């Protein structure tokens, strides 16, 4: 694969996976460039943007390494596609294109990111959880109403599942009831 010096795969990768790896690699380079630029600038707003870019970079690098180590991992492949599609617009790098009806029907980039983060929290990797938590912290002030509803839906499902399993006497159940 071009652009990855010293790298050789034991078997040929599918074209769509190669394309996703290249796009994710390009996004990582963009994030590294933006992180370097934001570190050189000072101020409170730049610090928040720097944290957000750093968390996006951490998430993208983890996903990139996951794709390289497990090319058949469908979750990592779909995550790469979502990251490449939503992160540029979240850091102000999206290209202004003509809006079509299909564009208007697509979810907002923040909604895509939050949905992705929610799905990744179910995976058991500690570095991935750390990247997801850092990303949640860096974007918490930008969460949309739709994303908030998605998070509450997940919390409610977990609460219902726990009640069915017999945890009726815990204080946590009282807190979970507040969401209903």
Residue frames as qw, qx, qy, qz and C-alpha x, y, z in Angstrom:
[[0.000, 0.891, 0.455, 0.000, 0.00, 0.00, 0.00],
 [0.411, 0.486, -0.031, 0.771, 1.42, 3.36, -0.95],
 [0.236, -0.733, 0.054, -0.635, 1.95, 6.01, 1.68],
 [0.793, -0.566, 0.159, -0.160, 2.83, 3.53, 4.41],
 [0.398, 0.658, -0.630, 0.112, 6.61, 3.06, 4.35],
 [0.010, 0.352, -0.885, 0.305, 7.96, -0.20, 5.69],
 [0.637, 0.066, 0.513, -0.572, 4.54, -1.81, 5.68],
 [0.352, 0.172, -0.807, -0.442, 3.69, -5.08, 3.99],
 [0.755, -0.095, 0.275, -0.588, 0.55, -7.16, 4.36],
 [0.394, -0.187, 0.898, 0.063, 0.54, -10.94, 4.37],
 [0.360, 0.446, 0.791, 0.216, -2.43, -10.98, 2.01],
 [0.066, 0.280, 0.346, 0.893, -3.99, -8.55, -0.44],
 [0.129, 0.374, 0.557, -0.730, -6.52, -6.19, 1.13],
 [0.304, 0.676, 0.657, 0.142, -9.89, -5.49, -0.48],
 [0.290, 0.431, 0.201, 0.830, -10.01, -2.24, -2.42],
 [0.327, -0.791, -0.256, -0.449, -12.61, -0.62, -0.17],
 [0.736, -0.603, -0.123, 0.280, -10.48, -1.37, 2.89],
 [0.603, 0.051, 0.109, 0.789, -7.42, 0.12, 1.18],
 [0.040, 0.634, 0.272, 0.723, -9.45, 3.21, 0.33],
 [0.549, -0.786, -0.232, -0.167, -10.67, 3.54, 3.93],
 [0.762, -0.380, -0.051, 0.523, -7.13, 3.16, 5.27],
 [0.428, 0.276, 0.170, 0.844, -5.85, 5.87, 2.92],
 [0.190, -0.732, -0.269, -0.597, -8.69, 8.24, 3.84],
 [0.690, -0.697, -0.184, 0.063, -8.20, 7.57, 7.55],
 [0.709, -0.133, 0.021, 0.692, -4.44, 8.11, 7.15],
 [0.209, 0.493, 0.208, 0.819, -5.11, 11.43, 5.41],
 [0.441, -0.783, -0.255, -0.357, -7.49, 12.43, 8.22],
 [0.772, -0.500, -0.128, 0.372, -4.84, 11.56, 10.81],
 [0.535, 0.124, 0.092, 0.831, -2.31, 13.74, 8.97],
 [0.084, -0.670, -0.263, -0.689, -4.86, 16.59, 8.87],
 [0.632, -0.735, -0.227, -0.097, -5.56, 16.23, 12.59],
 [0.749, -0.272, -0.064, 0.600, -1.83, 16.15, 13.38],
 [0.324, 0.367, 0.158, 0.858, -1.35, 19.34, 11.36],
 [0.320, -0.729, -0.252, -0.551, -4.29, 21.04, 13.11],
 [0.755, -0.590, -0.226, 0.177, -3.05, 19.85, 16.54],
 [0.634, -0.047, -0.011, 0.772, 0.37, 21.33, 15.88],
 [0.080, 0.508, 0.213, 0.831, -1.17, 24.59, 14.71],
 [0.497, -0.730, -0.284, -0.372, -3.55, 24.85, 17.68],
 [0.763, -0.430, -0.228, 0.426, -0.74, 24.16, 20.17],
 [0.463, 0.129, 0.024, 0.877, 1.18, 27.13, 18.82],
 [0.204, -0.588, -0.213, -0.753, -1.83, 29.41, 19.31],
 [0.168, -0.096, -0.737, 0.647, -2.83, 30.42, 22.80],
 [0.418, -0.158, -0.008, -0.895, -6.13, 31.20, 24.46],
 [0.505, 0.001, 0.714, -0.485, -9.04, 29.46, 26.12],
 [0.781, 0.430, 0.069, -0.448, -10.98, 28.78, 22.90],
 [0.529, 0.570, -0.620, -0.103, -7.91, 27.32, 21.21],
 [0.163, -0.325, 0.876, -0.315, -7.30, 25.06, 24.23],
 [0.691, 0.188, 0.519, -0.466, -10.78, 23.58, 23.88],
 [0.741, 0.579, -0.192, -0.283, -10.32, 23.11, 20.15],
 [0.225, 0.583, -0.777, 0.077, -6.89, 21.58, 20.79],
 [0.435, -0.143, 0.809, -0.369, -8.40, 19.06, 23.24],
 [0.780, 0.386, 0.272, -0.410, -11.10, 18.16, 20.74],
 [0.609, 0.642, -0.440, -0.154, -8.60, 17.68, 17.92],
 [0.024, -0.484, 0.850, -0.207, -6.38, 15.62, 20.23],
 [0.602, 0.026, 0.698, -0.387, -9.24, 13.33, 21.19],
 [0.784, 0.530, 0.014, -0.324, -10.28, 12.94, 17.55],
 [0.371, 0.656, -0.656, -0.025, -6.67, 12.11, 16.69],
 [0.297, -0.304, 0.856, -0.294, -6.51, 9.51, 19.46],
 [0.737, 0.257, 0.483, -0.397, -9.73, 7.89, 18.25],
 [0.695, 0.646, -0.204, -0.241, -8.61, 7.87, 14.60],
 [0.169, 0.597, -0.782, 0.063, -5.18, 6.43, 15.38],
 [0.491, -0.124, 0.801, -0.318, -6.73, 3.67, 17.47],
 [0.780, 0.433, 0.285, -0.350, -9.18, 2.87, 14.68],
 [0.507, 0.712, -0.460, -0.157, -6.37, 2.92, 12.10],
 [0.054, -0.460, 0.873, -0.153, -4.28, 0.49, 14.15],
 [0.646, 0.094, 0.649, -0.392, -7.33, -1.70, 14.67],
 [0.759, 0.574, -0.004, -0.306, -7.91, -1.88, 10.92],
 [0.356, 0.665, -0.655, -0.028, -4.27, -2.72, 10.28],
 [0.201, -0.323, 0.886, -0.265, -4.16, -5.45, 12.92],
 [0.413, 0.281, 0.847, -0.181, -7.57, -6.93, 12.09],
 [0.113, 0.138, -0.470, -0.865, -8.47, -6.18, 8.45],
 [0.266, -0.325, -0.843, -0.336, -11.62, -8.33, 8.73],
 [0.102, -0.409, -0.632, 0.650, -13.00, -6.33, 11.67],
 [0.072, 0.622, 0.598, 0.501, -16.28, -4.92, 10.30],
 [0.309, -0.865, -0.339, 0.205, -16.86, -2.63, 13.30],
 [0.427, -0.525, 0.194, 0.710, -13.47, -0.95, 12.77],
 [0.292, 0.217, 0.599, 0.713, -14.15, -0.63, 9.04],
 [0.077, -0.772, -0.558, -0.295, -17.54, 1.01, 9.58],
 [0.410, -0.792, -0.170, 0.419, -16.07, 3.23, 12.30],
 [0.437, -0.218, 0.341, 0.803, -13.38, 4.42, 9.89],
 [0.130, 0.502, 0.597, 0.612, -16.01, 5.38, 7.34],
 [0.267, -0.860, -0.433, -0.031, -17.99, 7.32, 9.97],
 [0.495, -0.629, 0.004, 0.599, -14.89, 9.06, 11.32],
 [0.367, 0.009, 0.448, 0.815, -13.75, 10.12, 7.85],
 [0.003, 0.613, 0.598, 0.516, -17.23, 11.44, 7.08],
 [0.336, -0.858, -0.381, -0.076, -17.95, 13.39, 10.27],
 [0.604, -0.518, -0.094, 0.598, -14.70, 14.65, 11.79],
 [0.381, 0.180, 0.241, 0.874, -13.65, 17.08, 9.02],
 [0.160, -0.679, -0.366, -0.616, -16.88, 19.03, 9.37],
 [0.616, -0.716, -0.313, 0.099, -16.58, 18.99, 13.18],
 [0.580, -0.437, 0.036, 0.687, -13.17, 20.66, 13.03],
 [0.202, 0.845, 0.044, -0.494, -14.18, 23.13, 10.33],
 [0.213, -0.410, 0.696, 0.549, -12.44, 21.43, 7.42],
 [0.548, 0.439, 0.712, 0.011, -15.48, 20.37, 5.41],
 [0.169, -0.003, 0.475, 0.864, -15.61, 21.57, 1.87],
 [0.413, 0.431, 0.290, -0.748, -18.56, 23.76, 1.01],
 [0.093, 0.080, 0.864, 0.489, -20.53, 21.78, -1.52],
 [0.449, -0.170, -0.302, -0.823, -23.94, 22.16, -3.01],
 [0.381, -0.007, 0.768, -0.515, -26.58, 20.88, -0.63],
 [0.397, -0.071, -0.738, -0.542, -28.82, 18.27, -2.10],
 [0.736, -0.368, -0.091, -0.561, -31.97, 16.72, -0.73],
 [0.886, -0.065, -0.433, 0.154, -29.97, 13.63, 0.24],
 [0.377, 0.282, -0.457, 0.755, -27.53, 15.82, 2.22],
 [0.370, -0.406, 0.159, -0.821, -30.40, 17.36, 4.16],
 [0.876, -0.257, -0.221, -0.342, -31.73, 13.93, 5.12],
 [0.715, 0.144, -0.555, 0.399, -28.40, 12.75, 6.54],
 [0.583, -0.735, -0.292, 0.188, -27.83, 13.11, 10.28],
 [0.014, -0.960, 0.248, -0.131, -25.69, 15.93, 11.61],
 [0.584, 0.458, -0.601, 0.298, -21.98, 15.10, 11.95],
 [0.202, -0.423, 0.638, -0.612, -22.18, 15.42, 15.75],
 [0.845, -0.067, 0.207, -0.488, -25.07, 12.93, 15.81],
 [0.867, 0.339, -0.365, 0.008, -23.00, 10.49, 13.73],
 [0.287, 0.502, -0.657, 0.484, -20.05, 10.90, 16.08],
 [0.474, -0.320, 0.531, -0.625, -22.12, 10.39, 19.24],
 [0.937, 0.086, 0.000, -0.339, -23.82, 7.33, 17.74],
 [0.722, 0.428, -0.506, 0.198, -20.39, 5.94, 16.86],
 [0.019, 0.477, -0.654, 0.587, -19.04, 6.64, 20.35],
 [0.722, -0.204, 0.338, -0.568, -22.05, 4.96, 21.94],
 [0.957, 0.192, -0.164, -0.143, -21.54, 1.85, 19.83],
 [0.550, 0.499, -0.566, 0.358, -17.80, 1.77, 20.61],
 [0.343, -0.526, 0.529, -0.571, -18.39, 1.87, 24.37],
 [0.937, -0.098, 0.111, -0.316, -19.76, -1.68, 24.14],
 [0.795, 0.401, -0.413, 0.193, -16.37, -2.99, 22.99],
 [0.810, -0.561, -0.109, 0.133, -13.95, -4.30, 25.59],
 [0.683, 0.311, -0.133, 0.647, -10.72, -2.55, 24.65],
 [0.425, -0.697, -0.271, 0.510, -9.32, -0.29, 27.40],
 [0.288, -0.206, 0.242, 0.903, -7.45, 2.04, 24.97],
 [0.049, -0.434, -0.624, -0.648, -10.61, 2.40, 22.90],
 [0.351, -0.758, -0.546, 0.069, -12.68, 3.23, 25.99],
 [0.406, -0.534, -0.075, 0.737, -10.10, 5.86, 26.97],
 [0.159, 0.046, 0.447, 0.879, -10.27, 7.39, 23.48],
 [0.192, -0.597, -0.667, -0.403, -14.08, 7.36, 23.55],
 [0.405, -0.731, -0.427, 0.345, -14.18, 8.98, 27.01],
 [0.338, -0.358, 0.112, 0.863, -11.72, 11.67, 25.94],
 [0.029, 0.254, 0.571, 0.780, -13.80, 12.38, 22.86],
 [0.285, -0.708, -0.637, -0.108, -17.03, 12.56, 24.87],
 [0.401, -0.653, -0.248, 0.593, -15.41, 15.05, 27.26],
 [0.270, -0.213, 0.282, 0.896, -14.13, 17.20, 24.41],
 [0.121, -0.253, -0.575, -0.769, -17.47, 17.45, 22.58],
 [0.131, -0.473, -0.815, 0.307, -19.92, 17.44, 25.49],
 [0.072, 0.539, 0.237, -0.805, -20.77, 21.13, 25.05],
 [0.262, 0.303, -0.483, -0.779, -21.68, 20.57, 21.39],
 [0.134, 0.184, 0.974, 0.019, -24.02, 17.59, 21.79],
 [0.334, -0.149, -0.379, -0.850, -27.28, 18.00, 19.90],
 [0.655, -0.108, 0.331, -0.671, -30.76, 17.20, 21.14],
 [0.888, 0.212, -0.308, -0.269, -30.88, 14.11, 18.91],
 [0.510, 0.355, -0.709, 0.334, -27.60, 12.85, 20.37],
 [0.245, -0.274, 0.605, -0.707, -28.86, 13.46, 23.88],
 [0.828, 0.010, 0.070, -0.556, -32.01, 11.45, 23.12],
 [0.799, 0.293, -0.524, -0.016, -29.84, 8.60, 21.81],
 [0.226, 0.344, -0.738, 0.534, -27.77, 8.59, 25.00],
 [0.495, -0.160, 0.457, -0.721, -30.87, 8.59, 27.20],
 [0.878, 0.133, -0.227, -0.401, -32.35, 5.74, 25.15],
 [0.629, 0.295, -0.682, 0.229, -29.22, 3.67, 25.88],
 [0.070, -0.274, 0.661, -0.695, -29.35, 4.52, 29.60],
 [0.713, -0.060, 0.186, -0.673, -32.99, 3.48, 29.74],
 [0.855, 0.195, -0.446, -0.179, -32.28, 0.17, 28.02],
 [0.406, 0.289, -0.739, 0.453, -29.52, -0.58, 30.51],
 [0.322, -0.209, 0.501, -0.775, -31.80, 0.38, 33.41],
 [0.837, 0.022, -0.058, -0.544, -34.59, -1.88, 32.20],
 [0.751, 0.258, -0.605, 0.052, -32.18, -4.75, 31.70],
 [0.160, 0.285, -0.725, 0.606, -30.84, -4.39, 35.26],
 [0.561, -0.137, 0.339, -0.743, -34.33, -4.32, 36.75],
 [0.886, 0.117, -0.278, -0.352, -35.22, -7.51, 34.91],
 [0.622, 0.286, -0.676, 0.273, -32.10, -9.16, 36.32],
 [0.677, -0.544, -0.490, 0.080, -33.27, -8.52, 39.89],
 [0.417, 0.070, -0.293, 0.857, -31.33, -5.46, 41.02],
 [0.221, -0.747, -0.456, -0.430, -34.55, -3.90, 42.35],
 [0.581, -0.728, -0.279, 0.233, -33.07, -3.02, 45.76],
 [0.598, -0.041, 0.027, 0.800, -30.15, -0.86, 44.59],
 [0.027, -0.733, -0.165, 0.659, -29.97, 2.92, 44.80],
 [0.141, -0.206, 0.591, 0.767, -28.90, 2.97, 41.15],
 [0.074, 0.469, 0.834, 0.282, -32.40, 1.88, 40.13],
 [0.043, -0.808, -0.434, 0.396, -33.88, 4.94, 41.80],
 [0.109, -0.591, 0.286, 0.746, -31.55, 7.15, 39.75],
 [0.127, 0.038, 0.810, 0.572, -32.38, 5.26, 36.55],
 [0.092, 0.648, 0.753, -0.061, -36.10, 5.77, 37.19],
 [0.027, -0.707, -0.096, 0.700, -35.52, 9.50, 36.91],
 [0.049, -0.270, 0.610, 0.744, -34.84, 9.08, 33.20],
 [0.023, 0.347, 0.891, 0.292, -38.26, 7.56, 32.54]]
